[in-house]
Amino acid sequence: MNERRETRVEKKLLLNIDKEGFEGMGLTSNISRNGMFITTMEVFPIHSEVSILLGIGDETYPLKGKVVWSREFPETAPSDVGGRTGIKITETSETYLKYVKTIQPK
């Protein structure tokens, strides 16, 4: 059953993710107003609270989220990618929401 209420847009954006002192880089695969799918070196436990700093052009957007699912990549994956993670956004800014609205399909 698909629980998404928002359309996700495929978008590759660089991000910095922080969970209780662990800080790493990642890349989005898709984003929406309420969530995102990311790939990172680290696999984050489900229900973890994370802070994300998303880089879009010359702007950065601070977000807070909760890990709703997480999977390790198989051993055959590139060595710079450890896991895939689904994030539910719990805190955002108006500027991020405006950005997402501009890239939504019409």
Stockholm file with secondary structure:
# STOCKHOLM 1.0

chainA/1-106         MNERRETRVEKKLLLNIDKEGFEGMGLTSNISRNGMFITTMEVFPIHSEVSILLGIGDETYPLKGKVVWSREFPETAPSDVGGRTGIKITETSETYLKYVKTIQPK
#=GR chainA/1-106 SS CCCCCSCCEECCCEEEEEETTEEEEEEEEEECSSEEEEEESSCCCTTCEEEEEEEETTEEEEEEEEEEEEEECCTTSCTTCCEEEEEEEEECCHHHHHHHHHHSCC
#=GC SS_cons         CCCCCSCCEECCCEEEEEETTEEEEEEEEEECSSEEEEEESSCCCTTCEEEEEEEETTEEEEEEEEEEEEEECCTTSCTTCCEEEEEEEEECCHHHHHHHHHHSCC
//
